[in-house]
């Protein structure tokens, strides 16, 4: 990928195709989220960052349990919100 193409994409002068995003990520050494989302869309509150960091300290099987619990709770909350409408 040419430096000109990278510049155009990173300066919002071009809309990359999906086939362009992966090579861009590799060349820039970043994540897809960093390319696609604005900084304010990705920032987690400090308290959540700390909780997630603590979860990563748990053994893998405990991390899986926490993830499943969180998925279940989020699904429940979203269902409750949908039922209110």
N, C-alpha and C positions, 0 to 999 in steps of 0.2 A: 504494500500500500504506500502510495507516495506521500511525502510530507505535506504536499498541497491538499490532498484529500483529507488527511488527518486534521489539518488546520481548518478546512471548511466545515467539517463535522463538529469539531470541538468549539468553534466560534459561532455555532448555530446558523451557518450560511448554507448548510445542506442537510437533508434528511437521509440518514443512512438506511440502506436496505438491511434486512436481517442477515443476509449473506455477508454484509460488510462489517457487522457488529463484532462477530467473533474475532476476525483478524485484528480489528481495532483494539479489542480487549487485550489480546496477546501482545500487541506492539506497545501498548501503554502500560501493561502490567497492572491492570485494575480489574474490578468485577463488573459484571453486566449491570448490576444495580447502580454503580457509580456512573455508568454511561447513560443509563435510561432516566434515572430519577434526579431531581434537584436535591441539594444537600438538606434542605428543610423537610423534605419528604421522607428522608431516611433516618433522621436523628431521633433516637429513642431518649426518653427522659432518663436522667442520671440514675434514678432509683431502679428503673427497669434494667438498665445496663448492668448495674451491680448484681441484681438478682440473676440475670442470665449468665453473668460471669461465674457466680457461685454454682449455678446448675452445671456448668461445664467442668467443675471440679469434682462432680460426683462420678462414681463408676458408670460405665456405659449403660448397664441394665437399669440403673436408677434414673439416668437421663431419659431413657425411653419411657419409663413410667411417668415422669414429669411431663414429657411432651404429649403423651396420650391423655393425661389429665387436663392439660391446657387446651388441647384440641376439643375434647368433650365439653369443657366449660364454655369455650368460645362458640361452639356450635349451638349449645343450649341458649346462650345469650342472644345470638343472632336469630334463632327461632322465636324466642320471646319477643324480640323487636318486630319481627315480621308479623306475628300474631296480633300485635297491637294495632297494626295498620289496617 
